[in-house]
Amino acid sequence: MAFPFDPAITAPRATRVQALGRLAVRLWDQALQPICLNCRTGPESNHGLCEKCLQLISLNATCCEICARPLTQNLVCGQCQKIPPFFDRALTPLLYVDPVDRFLCGLKYREQFSFARFAAGVMTNHALKTGQKAPDMICPVPMTSKTLRKRGFNQSAFIGQLIAWQLGIPMSSNLILKTRDTAHQSDLKAKERQNNLKGAFECKRQVRGRHIVIVDDVLTTGATANEISKTLKKYGASRVDIWACARTV
């Protein structure tokens, strides 16, 4: 294999040692350069993906201005006009389609924690790009202690902690508790999801006048986010926003 240059041909001994040292550092840096989380071949460009794989991501570019439901234009959807949610606004920069769905399932079910960095980076960048006001606190969607013990971690807390670190905002993982087990939301219809979560969350202290952001990986019907927001508003929160990496189509 040919090296980029041969220091022995043109340099005296001391200079050759320095040149070889610089070459070793450069090769070491190349070996340590992060690679794309998706294709595993290209160099990382942004949020853990290479330039080519970034083009595969589907943006939630036109959506409801409140719940972020995908639409053909930016306006308030009929559902939010009919029954306004308890949260003030949802921000979901991506659509929950391949490869984003695969990334988030890998994080949630296969402990592929690198995808938490992807999700947090996308969400932080979107919040800054759209000029969102910094909240007083970030709060991940909680799990019951039983579910947490079974899974071993809360993926929303992983993502939330990274966002909190990037924005310099405190995160509280115990402000909201899930007090009882509920049926899996993915197995229920939209109306059943709302009833399934009634009274399932408890706020541990007053949050009067606070602006709180609830962090989750995926926003589907918004039933979980809405029930948590209802609880926080009951305890005095002045504004509750939902930040999720992706929105289901």
N, C-alpha and C positions, 0 to 999 in steps of 0.2 A: 504494500500500500504506500503510495506516495504522500509525503507530508506536504503541508502548504509551503514550506520552505526548508532549506537545509542549512542551518547556521554554521555547520562545520566548514563550508566552502568559503564563506566570506568574512568570518569573524575570528578574532583572537580568542584564546581560551576563556578569559573572564567574561567576555561578551557572549561567547557561546553558552556558558552556564546560565547567564541572564535570559538569553533568548529561549533556551530550553525550558527554563522556569516559566516564562510567559506562555510558551506553547502548552505546557502541562496545565497551567491555570485555565487556558482557553478550552482545552479538551475536557477538563473537569467540569467547567461551566456548561458545556454542551451536554455532557452526560447527565447533569442535574437539571437541565432545562425542563420545566413541566410540559407534559404532553397533553393533548386533547382528551378530555374525559369521555368523548363519544367514539371517535375513530381510533384512538390510542396510537396514532402515528404522527399527525401534524403537531407542530409546536403550539402551545397555548397562546391565544391572542387576548381573549377577554372572557371573564367569568368562567374560566376553565375550558373553553372551547377554542378550536382553531378557527381561522377565518372562513374556511369552507363549511364547517359544521354550523357556524353561526347563521349561515344562510338558510339552514334547514328549520330554524325556529319560526313558528307562526305567532305573530304578534296579535294581541287583542286590541287592534287599532281603533275600531269603531264599536262603541258599546254604550250601555246605559250610564248616564252620568252619576247615578247613585249606586246601583248594585253591580255594575260592570258586566251585565249580561250582554253577550255579543249581539250587535245589531248591524244594520246596513248604514246607519249614520249615528252620530253622537247626539243623543237626546235622552229624556227620561222615559223609561219603558212603561207600558201600560200597567204592569203589576205594581210598580213603585208609585205610580199615580193613584192607583186604586187603594192600595194598602202600603203606605210609606213604612220602610223598615225602621227599627230603632237605631241602627247605626247611621252615621251621617254620609259616609261615602266608602265605597270599596275600590281599591286599586289592585288590579290584576293584570300585569303587563303582557302575559303570554296566554295562549290557548292550550288547553289540556289535550294535545294531540301529539303524535310521535314527532320528535324523540322526547319531548318534555314529559309526557306521561310515563315513559320508560325510566327517565331520570328520577322522577319523584317516587315511583314504585320501588326503584332500586334503593333509594334512601330509606323508605318507610318499611319495606319488607325484607331487604337483603343487606341492611347495614352498610350500604355504600355511601359513607358519610361525606365523601368529596362532593356529592351533589348538593349538600347543604350549602356549600360555598357558592355553587352556581346559583341556587335559588336566592340566597341572601344578596349576592352581587347584582343580580337582575332587579330585585325589588328595591334595593338602595339606590341604584342608578336611576330607576324610573321615578322614585320619589323626589330625587334631586332635580332630575330633568324637567319634571312637571311642576316644580316650585312648591312642593307640599310644605306646609308649616310643620316644624319639628314638634312632635308630641312631648308631653311631660314624662310619659312612661310607655314602654312596650310590654305587652303581656301575651304570651303564647297561649293558644287554645289548649286547655288542660285535659288530662286523662284521669280516670279514676285510678286509685292506688293499685287496684287489682290489674287493670290493663297495663299500667306502667311496669309492674313487676313482671308481667307475662312477656311484654315486648322488650323491656330492658332500657328503653329510652323514649323520649318524646321528640319526634322529628321537628315539630313546630318550635320547641324550645331551642334546639340546635340552630335553626334558621334565625330565630329571634335574637339569640345571643350574638350571632355574627353581625346582624343589622345594628344592634345596640352598640356594639364595639365600633363599627364603622361610622356611626353617626354621633357617638359620644352621648348616648341617651341611656338612662337606667332601664333595666329590665326586671320585672318581678314575675317569677314563675309560680308564686303562691298567692297572688292577689285574688285570683279566681280559682275556685276548686270545683271539680265535678264530683258531686256528692253521691251519685248513684249510677250504677251501670244502666246503659240503655241498649236497645236493639241496634245492630249495625245500620248506620244511616244508608249505606250503599244498597241494603236489601229492601228499603222502604220507598214508597212513592212520596212526592213532595208534601202532600197534606199530612201523611203519616209521620214524616220527619219532624214537622212542627210540633205535633202532639207528643211525639216520642221524647222531646227534649224539655218540655215544660217543667220548670222547677228543678232541673238537673244541675244547676250551677249556683254557687254561693260566693258572694264577695266578702272578704275577710275584714275589710275596714272601709271607712268613708273615703271617697275620692272627690269630694266636693270641688267643683271648678276645674277639675283636671281634664286634659286632653289625652286620651289613651288610644293607642293603636293595638289592635288584636292581630297577631301574626299566625297564619296557617299556611300549609303547603298548597292546598287546592280549595277553591271555592266552588261548590256545586249549586245547591238551591239557596244557600245562605242561611239555612235554618239554625245551624249551630252558632254562626256569627251573630245572628239576630237575637237569639236567646241570651247570649253572653252580653251583648250590648244593652238589652233590656235590663239585665241585672245591674250593670255598671251605671246606667242612667238612674236607676232606682236609688243607688248609693251616692248620687250627686255628680257623676261625671258630666262635664259640660259638652264634650264632644267625644265620639267614639268612631274611629275609622278602622276599616278592615284592610290589611295588606296580605295578599296571597300571591304566590308565584304565578299561578295559572287559574283560568276559569274554564269550566266545562262548556262544551259547545251545545 
